[in-house]
Amino acid sequence: MSPSPRDASPTLNDALQDIAEAVNRTMDRLLTTTELPEAPLMEAMRHGTLAGGKRLRPFLAMQSAFLFNVDSSRARRVAAAVEFVHCYSLIHDDLPSMDDAALRRGHPTVHKKFGEATAILAGDALMTLAFQVLSEPETHQDPHVRCELVRALACASGAQGMVGGQMLDLIGEKEEFDLGTISRLQRMKTGMLMCFAAESGAILGKASEPQRRALRNYAFDLGLAFQVTDDILDVEADPQDTGKEQGKDLRAGKATFVSTLGKDQAKGRAQMIIEQAVAHLKIFEGRAFMFEELARYVMARRA
C-alpha cells in the first residue's frame, strides 16, 4: 500500500513511489516463472512479494546508495534482496503456528491462498534467493564487497537479528517483558534489517566507518520508532488503511510499547526516538534530507 499525501510530503511520497516501482520491476525480473510442476512455489513467492507493500527497506537501500554515487542497477539488486528477506519473514510470521493472520497488505496471506506447506517453502526460497542475488557479480564487481553484503545481511536476518527477535516475540506471548526487553526485541526483529538496508549503499560505495556507523544508528532508531507506531496502529488504525487485522497483537497477549507504556506515552517515546534518529545524520551535512523526511513520515503514518 503506497503512502498517501497526508502521510508523507509530496517530495518524499514521489520518491517512495518511484523507488517502489523501480525495485518492483527488479524483483519481478528476478522472480522467474516456470511451466514445470513446481510452478505453485514461484506463484506463492510472487504473491508474497509483489502484492503491495511500502518498500521502506528498499527505499533505505536506494537512498543510501544515492549518498555514495553507487550505480542504481546495483543498488536495486541489493534493495530487492533485502525486500526478499523481509517478505519471507512476513510469510512465515503469518503462518498458523505464528500469528495465524488471514490478511497481509489487503490480500489473503500466502498460506491462506496456497496452503501452509507451500508458504513455508516460499519463505525459504525467498531467503535463499536474496543471498544468491547478493553473491552475483552483477551486484558488484568486487568480491570483497559482495562477501560483506552477504555477511551483513546474514547477521541482520539470523538468530542475532530478525529471527532472534521473532523468537522473543513468541516468548512475549507467554511472559511479561519490561521496556528494555521489548526495545531489544524490536531492535532485533525490525531494526537489524533496516540497519542493513541503510548501510548497504555505504558498503557498495566503500564508505568510511563513521558514515556507515551514522547510517546504522539512524536505522536502529528508525526501526524502533517504526515498531512503536506499528503498535499504536494495531489498536487505533482502520484495517482498510493498514491491510491488517486490528488488535491482533492485543488479542495474542503480546508485550508491546502500547501495552507497557500506554498509547499516549508510546507516542511521546516515538517522537523522542525520531529526533534521535535525525540527529545521527548530521555527518552528511544536509545531503541525507530524504532520510530525515522518512523519519517524519514514520511518525505520521496511518498505515
Buried (B, 14 or more C-beta within 10 A) or exposed (E): EBBEEEBBBEEBBEBBBEBBEBBBEBBBEBBEEEEEEEEEBBBBBBBBBBBBBBBBBBBBBBBBBBBBEBEBEBBBBBBBBBBBBBBBBBBBBBBEEBBBBEBBBBBBBBBBBBEEEBBBBBBBBBBEBBBBBBBEEEBBEEEEBBEBBBEBBBBBBEEEBBBBBBBBBBBBEEEEBEEEBBBBBBBBBBBBBBBBBBBBBBBBBBBEEEBBBBBBBBBBBBBBBBBBBBBBBBBEBEBEBBBBBBEBBBEBEBBBBBBBBEBEEBBEBBBEBBEBBBEBBEBBEEEBEBBBBBBBBBBEBBB
